[in-house]
Amino acid sequence: MTTDQLSTLLKDKQTELSQRITAIEADFKKGRSADFSEQTTECENDEVLDGIHHEAKRELSLVTQAIKRIEDGNYGICQQCDEQINPDRLEALPYTTTCIDCAK
């Protein structure tokens, strides 16, 4: 996969994650039911949504950093050992910052 293709893939992922985060935040702002039993279910759902929200924000940060590395010309270089990251690893996990050896 070329750097341009990876950049497009990452920008699409960035858009998808931003939309997911916006939708979750909109759900948090929605009012809650007056029914106590319904509030319990909503509270449980909020806990799950909070976890998804946190993970989406973390992944969005990683994607944004990968886009920046592409723009800076240092994409695909392990941030721990300065060696090239295997292209297969980058294709599987395009926002990775480490080679497989350093990830272990």
Biopython code that builds the backbone (N, CA, C, O; Angstrom):
import numpy as np
from Bio.PDB.StructureBuilder import StructureBuilder

atoms = [
    (1, "MET", "N", (0.858, -1.172, 0.000)),
    (1, "MET", "CA", (0.000, 0.000, 0.000)),
    (1, "MET", "C", (0.907, 1.238, 0.000)),
    (1, "MET", "O", (1.876, 1.307, 0.756)),
    (2, "THR", "N", (0.584, 2.199, -0.844)),
    (2, "THR", "CA", (1.396, 3.407, -0.933)),
    (2, "THR", "C", (1.093, 4.349, 0.226)),
    (2, "THR", "O", (0.087, 4.202, 0.921)),
    (3, "THR", "N", (1.975, 5.308, 0.418)),
    (3, "THR", "CA", (1.772, 6.306, 1.470)),
    (3, "THR", "C", (0.500, 7.111, 1.210)),
    (3, "THR", "O", (-0.222, 7.453, 2.146)),
    (4, "ASP", "N", (0.224, 7.412, -0.061)),
    (4, "ASP", "CA", (-1.007, 8.147, -0.397)),
    (4, "ASP", "C", (-2.243, 7.334, -0.033)),
    (4, "ASP", "O", (-3.220, 7.873, 0.486)),
    (5, "GLN", "N", (-2.194, 6.036, -0.307)),
    (5, "GLN", "CA", (-3.324, 5.173, 0.043)),
    (5, "GLN", "C", (-3.493, 5.095, 1.565)),
    (5, "GLN", "O", (-4.612, 5.147, 2.075)),
    (6, "LEU", "N", (-2.378, 4.970, 2.278)),
    (6, "LEU", "CA", (-2.441, 4.933, 3.740)),
    (6, "LEU", "C", (-2.977, 6.250, 4.292)),
    (6, "LEU", "O", (-3.766, 6.258, 5.236)),
    (7, "SER", "N", (-2.549, 7.356, 3.703)),
    (7, "SER", "CA", (-3.014, 8.669, 4.135)),
    (7, "SER", "C", (-4.523, 8.780, 3.945)),
    (7, "SER", "O", (-5.227, 9.271, 4.827)),
    (8, "THR", "N", (-5.015, 8.330, 2.806)),
    (8, "THR", "CA", (-6.458, 8.353, 2.545)),
    (8, "THR", "C", (-7.197, 7.469, 3.536)),
    (8, "THR", "O", (-8.230, 7.860, 4.080)),
    (9, "LEU", "N", (-6.663, 6.275, 3.768)),
    (9, "LEU", "CA", (-7.276, 5.351, 4.723)),
    (9, "LEU", "C", (-7.331, 5.973, 6.120)),
    (9, "LEU", "O", (-8.353, 5.892, 6.802)),
    (10, "LEU", "N", (-6.235, 6.589, 6.537)),
    (10, "LEU", "CA", (-6.176, 7.207, 7.861)),
    (10, "LEU", "C", (-7.127, 8.397, 7.962)),
    (10, "LEU", "O", (-7.776, 8.575, 8.993)),
    (11, "LYS", "N", (-7.222, 9.202, 6.927)),
    (11, "LYS", "CA", (-8.142, 10.346, 6.953)),
    (11, "LYS", "C", (-9.589, 9.891, 6.987)),
    (11, "LYS", "O", (-10.419, 10.521, 7.641)),
    (12, "ASP", "N", (-9.907, 8.791, 6.282)),
    (12, "ASP", "CA", (-11.258, 8.226, 6.351)),
    (12, "ASP", "C", (-11.548, 7.728, 7.766)),
    (12, "ASP", "O", (-12.637, 7.942, 8.299)),
    (13, "LYS", "N", (-10.565, 7.064, 8.365)),
    (13, "LYS", "CA", (-10.718, 6.568, 9.747)),
    (13, "LYS", "C", (-10.888, 7.737, 10.712)),
    (13, "LYS", "O", (-11.676, 7.658, 11.654)),
    (14, "GLN", "N", (-10.151, 8.817, 10.479)),
    (14, "GLN", "CA", (-10.249, 10.016, 11.310)),
    (14, "GLN", "C", (-11.675, 10.581, 11.249)),
    (14, "GLN", "O", (-12.243, 10.954, 12.275)),
    (15, "THR", "N", (-12.235, 10.641, 10.062)),
    (15, "THR", "CA", (-13.598, 11.142, 9.891)),
    (15, "THR", "C", (-14.600, 10.229, 10.594)),
    (15, "THR", "O", (-15.499, 10.701, 11.289)),
    (16, "GLU", "N", (-14.439, 8.931, 10.409)),
    (16, "GLU", "CA", (-15.331, 7.956, 11.038)),
    (16, "GLU", "C", (-15.299, 8.076, 12.562)),
    (16, "GLU", "O", (-16.345, 8.086, 13.209)),
    (17, "LEU", "N", (-14.106, 8.166, 13.127)),
    (17, "LEU", "CA", (-13.975, 8.277, 14.585)),
    (17, "LEU", "C", (-14.544, 9.594, 15.099)),
    (17, "LEU", "O", (-15.182, 9.621, 16.151)),
    (18, "SER", "N", (-14.323, 10.670, 14.381)),
    (18, "SER", "CA", (-14.868, 11.970, 14.789)),
    (18, "SER", "C", (-16.389, 11.929, 14.812)),
    (18, "SER", "O", (-17.017, 12.468, 15.723)),
    (19, "GLN", "N", (-16.980, 11.287, 13.808)),
    (19, "GLN", "CA", (-18.438, 11.174, 13.760)),
    (19, "GLN", "C", (-18.949, 10.303, 14.908)),
    (19, "GLN", "O", (-19.980, 10.605, 15.509)),
    (20, "ARG", "N", (-18.230, 9.227, 15.211)),
    (20, "ARG", "CA", (-18.626, 8.347, 16.312)),
    (20, "ARG", "C", (-18.573, 9.100, 17.644)),
    (20, "ARG", "O", (-19.480, 8.982, 18.468)),
    (21, "ILE", "N", (-17.518, 9.862, 17.843)),
    (21, "ILE", "CA", (-17.364, 10.630, 19.084)),
    (21, "ILE", "C", (-18.476, 11.668, 19.210)),
    (21, "ILE", "O", (-19.045, 11.844, 20.287)),
    (22, "THR", "N", (-18.782, 12.347, 18.120)),
    (22, "THR", "CA", (-19.848, 13.352, 18.123)),
    (22, "THR", "C", (-21.192, 12.714, 18.461)),
    (22, "THR", "O", (-21.967, 13.275, 19.235)),
    (23, "ALA", "N", (-21.472, 11.550, 17.888)),
    (23, "ALA", "CA", (-22.736, 10.860, 18.152)),
    (23, "ALA", "C", (-22.837, 10.430, 19.622)),
    (23, "ALA", "O", (-23.894, 10.560, 20.240)),
    (24, "ILE", "N", (-21.750, 9.928, 20.163)),
    (24, "ILE", "CA", (-21.748, 9.505, 21.572)),
    (24, "ILE", "C", (-21.949, 10.716, 22.483)),
    (24, "ILE", "O", (-22.725, 10.658, 23.436)),
    (25, "GLU", "N", (-21.252, 11.806, 22.187)),
    (25, "GLU", "CA", (-21.393, 13.011, 23.014)),
    (25, "GLU", "C", (-22.813, 13.568, 22.927)),
    (25, "GLU", "O", (-23.334, 14.084, 23.916)),
    (26, "ALA", "N", (-23.439, 13.470, 21.763)),
    (26, "ALA", "CA", (-24.829, 13.916, 21.614)),
    (26, "ALA", "C", (-25.752, 13.039, 22.457)),
    (26, "ALA", "O", (-26.707, 13.533, 23.056)),
    (27, "ASP", "N", (-25.465, 11.745, 22.502)),
    (27, "ASP", "CA", (-26.280, 10.837, 23.309)),
    (27, "ASP", "C", (-26.143, 11.163, 24.793)),
    (27, "ASP", "O", (-27.120, 11.098, 25.538)),
    (28, "PHE", "N", (-24.922, 11.516, 25.225)),
    (28, "PHE", "CA", (-24.712, 11.875, 26.631)),
    (28, "PHE", "C", (-25.521, 13.120, 27.013)),
    (28, "PHE", "O", (-25.984, 13.244, 28.147)),
    (29, "LYS", "N", (-25.684, 14.034, 26.060)),
    (29, "LYS", "CA", (-26.382, 15.288, 26.335)),
    (29, "LYS", "C", (-27.900, 15.136, 26.339)),
    (29, "LYS", "O", (-28.622, 16.005, 26.829)),
    (30, "LYS", "N", (-28.373, 14.016, 25.784)),
    (30, "LYS", "CA", (-29.805, 13.768, 25.751)),
    (30, "LYS", "C", (-30.342, 13.651, 27.169)),
    (30, "LYS", "O", (-29.646, 13.179, 28.068)),
    (31, "GLY", "N", (-31.552, 14.071, 27.359)),
    (31, "GLY", "CA", (-32.174, 13.941, 28.672)),
    (31, "GLY", "C", (-32.428, 12.496, 29.028)),
    (31, "GLY", "O", (-32.433, 11.627, 28.156)),
    (32, "ARG", "N", (-32.634, 12.238, 30.274)),
    (32, "ARG", "CA", (-32.900, 10.888, 30.760)),
    (32, "ARG", "C", (-34.383, 10.721, 31.065)),
    (32, "ARG", "O", (-35.107, 11.687, 31.307)),
    (33, "SER", "N", (-34.795, 9.492, 31.045)),
    (33, "SER", "CA", (-36.189, 9.141, 31.291)),
    (33, "SER", "C", (-36.571, 9.452, 32.735)),
    (33, "SER", "O", (-35.734, 9.424, 33.637)),
    (34, "ALA", "N", (-37.830, 9.744, 32.928)),
    (34, "ALA", "CA", (-38.342, 9.985, 34.283)),
    (34, "ALA", "C", (-38.588, 8.664, 35.008)),
    (34, "ALA", "O", (-38.696, 8.644, 36.234)),
    (35, "ASP", "N", (-38.677, 7.575, 34.274)),
    (35, "ASP", "CA", (-38.920, 6.242, 34.832)),
    (35, "ASP", "C", (-37.634, 5.714, 35.467)),
    (35, "ASP", "O", (-36.599, 5.614, 34.808)),
    (36, "PHE", "N", (-37.717, 5.373, 36.773)),
    (36, "PHE", "CA", (-36.546, 4.942, 37.514)),
    (36, "PHE", "C", (-35.903, 3.694, 36.901)),
    (36, "PHE", "O", (-34.682, 3.644, 36.751)),
    (37, "SER", "N", (-36.709, 2.688, 36.544)),
    (37, "SER", "CA", (-36.143, 1.461, 35.976)),
    (37, "SER", "C", (-35.470, 1.749, 34.637)),
    (37, "SER", "O", (-34.459, 1.132, 34.301)),
    (38, "GLU", "N", (-36.022, 2.670, 33.889)),
    (38, "GLU", "CA", (-35.423, 3.069, 32.615)),
    (38, "GLU", "C", (-34.109, 3.806, 32.862)),
    (38, "GLU", "O", (-33.165, 3.664, 32.084)),
    (39, "GLN", "N", (-34.042, 4.588, 33.934)),
    (39, "GLN", "CA", (-32.813, 5.307, 34.272)),
    (39, "GLN", "C", (-31.673, 4.332, 34.584)),
    (39, "GLN", "O", (-30.518, 4.598, 34.251)),
    (40, "THR", "N", (-31.997, 3.216, 35.216)),
    (40, "THR", "CA", (-30.986, 2.210, 35.536)),
    (40, "THR", "C", (-30.375, 1.641, 34.257)),
    (40, "THR", "O", (-29.157, 1.501, 34.147)),
    (41, "THR", "N", (-31.222, 1.323, 33.312)),
    (41, "THR", "CA", (-30.741, 0.809, 32.027)),
    (41, "THR", "C", (-29.914, 1.862, 31.311)),
    (41, "THR", "O", (-28.865, 1.554, 30.745)),
    (42, "GLU", "N", (-30.382, 3.101, 31.333)),
    (42, "GLU", "CA", (-29.650, 4.183, 30.687)),
    (42, "GLU", "C", (-28.281, 4.387, 31.330)),
    (42, "GLU", "O", (-27.302, 4.667, 30.638)),
    (43, "CYS", "N", (-28.215, 4.245, 32.652)),
    (43, "CYS", "CA", (-26.949, 4.395, 33.372)),
    (43, "CYS", "C", (-25.964, 3.301, 32.942)),
    (43, "CYS", "O", (-24.782, 3.572, 32.728)),
    (44, "GLU", "N", (-26.455, 2.077, 32.819)),
    (44, "GLU", "CA", (-25.602, 0.984, 32.358)),
    (44, "GLU", "C", (-25.124, 1.245, 30.932)),
    (44, "GLU", "O", (-23.959, 1.012, 30.610)),
    (45, "ASN", "N", (-26.025, 1.726, 30.084)),
    (45, "ASN", "CA", (-25.653, 2.050, 28.708)),
    (45, "ASN", "C", (-24.603, 3.161, 28.677)),
    (45, "ASN", "O", (-23.690, 3.138, 27.853)),
    (46, "ASP", "N", (-24.740, 4.132, 29.580)),
    (46, "ASP", "CA", (-23.777, 5.233, 29.648)),
    (46, "ASP", "C", (-22.376, 4.729, 29.978)),
    (46, "ASP", "O", (-21.387, 5.242, 29.455)),
    (47, "GLU", "N", (-22.297, 3.719, 30.851)),
    (47, "GLU", "CA", (-20.996, 3.157, 31.212)),
    (47, "GLU", "C", (-20.333, 2.513, 29.990)),
    (47, "GLU", "O", (-19.133, 2.671, 29.767)),
    (48, "VAL", "N", (-21.123, 1.793, 29.212)),
    (48, "VAL", "CA", (-20.602, 1.169, 27.996)),
    (48, "VAL", "C", (-20.189, 2.251, 26.999)),
    (48, "VAL", "O", (-19.101, 2.196, 26.426)),
    (49, "LEU", "N", (-21.063, 3.228, 26.801)),
    (49, "LEU", "CA", (-20.763, 4.320, 25.875)),
    (49, "LEU", "C", (-19.526, 5.092, 26.300)),
    (49, "LEU", "O", (-18.746, 5.529, 25.454)),
    (50, "ASP", "N", (-19.342, 5.262, 27.592)),
    (50, "ASP", "CA", (-18.168, 5.974, 28.088)),
    (50, "ASP", "C", (-16.887, 5.225, 27.697)),
    (50, "ASP", "O", (-15.896, 5.847, 27.315)),
    (51, "GLY", "N", (-16.909, 3.907, 27.792)),
    (51, "GLY", "CA", (-15.760, 3.106, 27.386)),
    (51, "GLY", "C", (-15.495, 3.221, 25.889)),
    (51, "GLY", "O", (-14.348, 3.360, 25.465)),
    (52, "ILE", "N", (-16.557, 3.161, 25.095)),
    (52, "ILE", "CA", (-16.426, 3.292, 23.648)),
    (52, "ILE", "C", (-15.922, 4.690, 23.300)),
    (52, "ILE", "O", (-15.078, 4.847, 22.419)),
    (53, "HIS", "N", (-16.436, 5.697, 23.986)),
    (53, "HIS", "CA", (-16.029, 7.090, 23.768)),
    (53, "HIS", "C", (-14.541, 7.261, 24.057)),
    (53, "HIS", "O", (-13.811, 7.865, 23.271)),
    (54, "HIS", "N", (-14.108, 6.730, 25.179)),
    (54, "HIS", "CA", (-12.701, 6.838, 25.576)),
    (54, "HIS", "C", (-11.801, 6.159, 24.535)),
    (54, "HIS", "O", (-10.782, 6.720, 24.132)),
    (55, "GLU", "N", (-12.177, 4.961, 24.106)),
    (55, "GLU", "CA", (-11.374, 4.217, 23.136)),
    (55, "GLU", "C", (-11.355, 4.930, 21.782)),
    (55, "GLU", "O", (-10.313, 4.964, 21.127)),
    (56, "ALA", "N", (-12.468, 5.490, 21.357)),
    (56, "ALA", "CA", (-12.528, 6.210, 20.082)),
    (56, "ALA", "C", (-11.639, 7.449, 20.119)),
    (56, "ALA", "O", (-10.965, 7.761, 19.137)),
    (57, "LYS", "N", (-11.636, 8.155, 21.248)),
    (57, "LYS", "CA", (-10.773, 9.336, 21.369)),
    (57, "LYS", "C", (-9.300, 8.950, 21.352)),
    (57, "LYS", "O", (-8.481, 9.657, 20.765)),
    (58, "ARG", "N", (-8.960, 7.846, 21.984)),
    (58, "ARG", "CA", (-7.575, 7.360, 21.992)),
    (58, "ARG", "C", (-7.152, 6.968, 20.574)),
    (58, "ARG", "O", (-6.065, 7.321, 20.119)),
    (59, "GLU", "N", (-8.021, 6.238, 19.889)),
    (59, "GLU", "CA", (-7.702, 5.814, 18.522)),
    (59, "GLU", "C", (-7.614, 7.018, 17.581)),
    (59, "GLU", "O", (-6.758, 7.056, 16.698)),
    (60, "LEU", "N", (-8.498, 7.999, 17.770)),
    (60, "LEU", "CA", (-8.453, 9.212, 16.952)),
    (60, "LEU", "C", (-7.121, 9.934, 17.138)),
    (60, "LEU", "O", (-6.546, 10.432, 16.170)),
    (61, "SER", "N", (-6.637, 9.993, 18.354)),
    (61, "SER", "CA", (-5.345, 10.621, 18.624)),
    (61, "SER", "C", (-4.224, 9.890, 17.893)),
    (61, "SER", "O", (-3.347, 10.528, 17.313)),
    (62, "LEU", "N", (-4.244, 8.555, 17.914)),
    (62, "LEU", "CA", (-3.224, 7.766, 17.226)),
    (62, "LEU", "C", (-3.289, 7.974, 15.715)),
    (62, "LEU", "O", (-2.255, 8.083, 15.055)),
    (63, "VAL", "N", (-4.494, 8.029, 15.174)),
    (63, "VAL", "CA", (-4.676, 8.243, 13.734)),
    (63, "VAL", "C", (-4.172, 9.626, 13.343)),
    (63, "VAL", "O", (-3.487, 9.777, 12.332)),
    (64, "THR", "N", (-4.506, 10.625, 14.134)),
    (64, "THR", "CA", (-4.066, 11.996, 13.858)),
    (64, "THR", "C", (-2.543, 12.096, 13.898)),
    (64, "THR", "O", (-1.939, 12.778, 13.069)),
    (65, "GLN", "N", (-1.929, 11.419, 14.855)),
    (65, "GLN", "CA", (-0.466, 11.413, 14.944)),
    (65, "GLN", "C", (0.157, 10.721, 13.733)),
    (65, "GLN", "O", (1.200, 11.154, 13.243)),
    (66, "ALA", "N", (-0.470, 9.653, 13.247)),
    (66, "ALA", "CA", (0.049, 8.951, 12.066)),
    (66, "ALA", "C", (-0.038, 9.844, 10.832)),
    (66, "ALA", "O", (0.882, 9.864, 10.015)),
    (67, "ILE", "N", (-1.130, 10.574, 10.694)),
    (67, "ILE", "CA", (-1.274, 11.505, 9.570)),
    (67, "ILE", "C", (-0.172, 12.557, 9.639)),
    (67, "ILE", "O", (0.412, 12.920, 8.618)),
    (68, "LYS", "N", (0.106, 13.040, 10.830)),
    (68, "LYS", "CA", (1.165, 14.042, 11.021)),
    (68, "LYS", "C", (2.531, 13.458, 10.633)),
    (68, "LYS", "O", (3.346, 14.138, 10.009)),
    (69, "ARG", "N", (2.775, 12.197, 11.005)),
    (69, "ARG", "CA", (4.050, 11.562, 10.642)),
    (69, "ARG", "C", (4.184, 11.433, 9.124)),
    (69, "ARG", "O", (5.276, 11.603, 8.581)),
    (70, "ILE", "N", (3.088, 11.137, 8.442)),
    (70, "ILE", "CA", (3.120, 11.077, 6.978)),
    (70, "ILE", "C", (3.480, 12.450, 6.427)),
    (70, "ILE", "O", (4.342, 12.573, 5.556)),
    (71, "GLU", "N", (2.818, 13.476, 6.936)),
    (71, "GLU", "CA", (3.066, 14.845, 6.468)),
    (71, "GLU", "C", (4.505, 15.281, 6.752)),
    (71, "GLU", "O", (5.100, 16.019, 5.966)),
    (72, "ASP", "N", (5.059, 14.825, 7.873)),
    (72, "ASP", "CA", (6.429, 15.195, 8.257)),
    (72, "ASP", "C", (7.494, 14.344, 7.560)),
    (72, "ASP", "O", (8.684, 14.656, 7.622)),
    (73, "GLY", "N", (7.059, 13.271, 6.898)),
    (73, "GLY", "CA", (7.993, 12.411, 6.183)),
    (73, "GLY", "C", (8.682, 11.366, 7.034)),
    (73, "GLY", "O", (9.672, 10.781, 6.596)),
    (74, "ASN", "N", (8.187, 11.109, 8.246)),
    (74, "ASN", "CA", (8.819, 10.081, 9.076)),
    (74, "ASN", "C", (7.859, 8.945, 9.430)),
    (74, "ASN", "O", (8.024, 8.272, 10.447)),
    (75, "TYR", "N", (6.865, 8.746, 8.583)),
    (75, "TYR", "CA", (5.913, 7.653, 8.780)),
    (75, "TYR", "C", (6.600, 6.324, 8.486)),
    (75, "TYR", "O", (7.400, 6.222, 7.556)),
    (76, "GLY", "N", (6.287, 5.323, 9.274)),
    (76, "GLY", "CA", (6.813, 3.983, 9.038)),
    (76, "GLY", "C", (8.145, 3.717, 9.690)),
    (76, "GLY", "O", (8.767, 2.685, 9.435)),
    (77, "ILE", "N", (8.593, 4.627, 10.526)),
    (77, "ILE", "CA", (9.851, 4.455, 11.251)),
    (77, "ILE", "C", (9.522, 4.206, 12.719)),
    (77, "ILE", "O", (8.778, 4.965, 13.340)),
    (78, "CYS", "N", (10.080, 3.146, 13.254)),
    (78, "CYS", "CA", (9.825, 2.786, 14.650)),
    (78, "CYS", "C", (10.306, 3.903, 15.570)),
    (78, "CYS", "O", (11.435, 4.375, 15.440)),
    (79, "GLN", "N", (9.465, 4.318, 16.482)),
    (79, "GLN", "CA", (9.815, 5.399, 17.392)),
    (79, "GLN", "C", (10.724, 4.941, 18.528)),
    (79, "GLN", "O", (11.192, 5.762, 19.318)),
    (80, "GLN", "N", (10.979, 3.629, 18.617)),
    (80, "GLN", "CA", (11.879, 3.153, 19.664)),
    (80, "GLN", "C", (13.272, 2.813, 19.136)),
    (80, "GLN", "O", (14.274, 3.131, 19.776)),
    (81, "CYS", "N", (13.337, 2.164, 17.963)),
    (81, "CYS", "CA", (14.650, 1.729, 17.468)),
    (81, "CYS", "C", (15.062, 2.428, 16.162)),
    (81, "CYS", "O", (16.153, 2.175, 15.651)),
    (82, "ASP", "N", (14.222, 3.283, 15.628)),
    (82, "ASP", "CA", (14.474, 4.036, 14.388)),
    (82, "ASP", "C", (14.638, 3.168, 13.143)),
    (82, "ASP", "O", (15.170, 3.635, 12.137)),
    (83, "GLU", "N", (14.192, 1.921, 13.193)),
    (83, "GLU", "CA", (14.212, 1.038, 12.021)),
    (83, "GLU", "C", (12.875, 1.149, 11.286)),
    (83, "GLU", "O", (11.882, 1.608, 11.849)),
    (84, "GLN", "N", (12.864, 0.723, 10.021)),
    (84, "GLN", "CA", (11.628, 0.719, 9.243)),
    (84, "GLN", "C", (10.651, -0.297, 9.833)),
    (84, "GLN", "O", (11.044, -1.399, 10.215)),
    (85, "ILE", "N", (9.393, 0.080, 9.901)),
    (85, "ILE", "CA", (8.342, -0.837, 10.333)),
    (85, "ILE", "C", (7.919, -1.647, 9.107)),
    (85, "ILE", "O", (7.745, -1.097, 8.020)),
    (86, "ASN", "N", (7.758, -2.943, 9.291)),
    (86, "ASN", "CA", (7.359, -3.827, 8.202)),
    (86, "ASN", "C", (6.075, -3.308, 7.555)),
    (86, "ASN", "O", (5.109, -3.008, 8.256)),
    (87, "PRO", "N", (6.055, -3.197, 6.218)),
    (87, "PRO", "CA", (4.866, -2.694, 5.518)),
    (87, "PRO", "C", (3.595, -3.499, 5.813)),
    (87, "PRO", "O", (2.498, -2.940, 5.837)),
    (88, "ASP", "N", (3.743, -4.816, 6.038)),
    (88, "ASP", "CA", (2.572, -5.643, 6.376)),
    (88, "ASP", "C", (1.987, -5.206, 7.724)),
    (88, "ASP", "O", (0.769, -5.183, 7.903)),
    (89, "ARG", "N", (2.859, -4.865, 8.657)),
    (89, "ARG", "CA", (2.395, -4.387, 9.971)),
    (89, "ARG", "C", (1.676, -3.051, 9.810)),
    (89, "ARG", "O", (0.633, -2.825, 10.424)),
    (90, "LEU", "N", (2.232, -2.170, 8.986)),
    (90, "LEU", "CA", (1.603, -0.865, 8.765)),
    (90, "LEU", "C", (0.260, -1.007, 8.068)),
    (90, "LEU", "O", (-0.670, -0.247, 8.340)),
    (91, "GLU", "N", (0.158, -1.976, 7.173)),
    (91, "GLU", "CA", (-1.114, -2.192, 6.498)),
    (91, "GLU", "C", (-2.167, -2.707, 7.473)),
    (91, "GLU", "O", (-3.334, -2.321, 7.400)),
    (92, "ALA", "N", (-1.745, -3.583, 8.386)),
    (92, "ALA", "CA", (-2.673, -4.130, 9.380)),
    (92, "ALA", "C", (-3.033, -3.116, 10.463)),
    (92, "ALA", "O", (-4.168, -3.081, 10.938)),
    (93, "LEU", "N", (-2.068, -2.302, 10.843)),
    (93, "LEU", "CA", (-2.258, -1.320, 11.910)),
    (93, "LEU", "C", (-1.584, -0.015, 11.487)),
    (93, "LEU", "O", (-0.481, 0.288, 11.944)),
    (94, "PRO", "N", (-2.243, 0.762, 10.613)),
    (94, "PRO", "CA", (-1.581, 1.901, 9.987)),
    (94, "PRO", "C", (-1.142, 3.015, 10.933)),
    (94, "PRO", "O", (-0.368, 3.884, 10.532)),
    (95, "TYR", "N", (-1.612, 3.013, 12.169)),
    (95, "TYR", "CA", (-1.198, 4.063, 13.097)),
    (95, "TYR", "C", (-0.209, 3.556, 14.140)),
    (95, "TYR", "O", (0.025, 4.217, 15.152)),
    (96, "THR", "N", (0.371, 2.388, 13.895)),
    (96, "THR", "CA", (1.354, 1.869, 14.839)),
    (96, "THR", "C", (2.597, 2.759, 14.851)),
    (96, "THR", "O", (2.934, 3.389, 13.848)),
    (97, "THR", "N", (3.257, 2.799, 15.981)),
    (97, "THR", "CA", (4.460, 3.626, 16.125)),
    (97, "THR", "C", (5.709, 2.779, 16.336)),
    (97, "THR", "O", (6.818, 3.306, 16.425)),
    (98, "THR", "N", (5.523, 1.451, 16.418)),
    (98, "THR", "CA", (6.670, 0.584, 16.704)),
    (98, "THR", "C", (6.699, -0.607, 15.756)),
    (98, "THR", "O", (5.669, -1.055, 15.251)),
    (99, "CYS", "N", (7.910, -1.104, 15.531)),
    (99, "CYS", "CA", (8.076, -2.341, 14.773)),
    (99, "CYS", "C", (7.611, -3.504, 15.663)),
    (99, "CYS", "O", (7.374, -3.334, 16.859)),
    (100, "ILE", "N", (7.491, -4.658, 15.063)),
    (100, "ILE", "CA", (6.993, -5.812, 15.810)),
    (100, "ILE", "C", (7.937, -6.206, 16.943)),
    (100, "ILE", "O", (7.488, -6.641, 18.004)),
    (101, "ASP", "N", (9.240, -6.054, 16.721)),
    (101, "ASP", "CA", (10.207, -6.421, 17.773)),
    (101, "ASP", "C", (10.080, -5.509, 18.996)),
    (101, "ASP", "O", (10.115, -5.983, 20.132)),
    (102, "CYS", "N", (9.934, -4.212, 18.765)),
    (102, "CYS", "CA", (9.825, -3.260, 19.875)),
    (102, "CYS", "C", (8.440, -3.338, 20.555)),
    (102, "CYS", "O", (8.288, -2.955, 21.715)),
    (103, "ALA", "N", (7.459, -3.828, 19.830)),
    (103, "ALA", "CA", (6.109, -3.936, 20.396)),
    (103, "ALA", "C", (5.998, -5.084, 21.385)),
    (103, "ALA", "O", (5.076, -5.116, 22.200)),
    (104, "LYS", "N", (6.931, -6.026, 21.320)),
    (104, "LYS", "CA", (6.865, -7.216, 22.195)),
    (104, "LYS", "C", (7.199, -6.892, 23.614)),
    (104, "LYS", "O", (7.189, -7.777, 24.469)),
]
sb = StructureBuilder()
sb.init_structure("model")
sb.init_model(0)
sb.init_chain("A")
sb.init_seg("    ")
for serial, (resi, resn, name, xyz) in enumerate(atoms, 1):
    if name == "N":
        sb.init_residue(resn, " ", resi, " ")
    sb.init_atom(name, np.array(xyz, "f"), 0.0, 1.0, " ", f" {name:<3s}", serial, name[0])
structure = sb.get_structure()
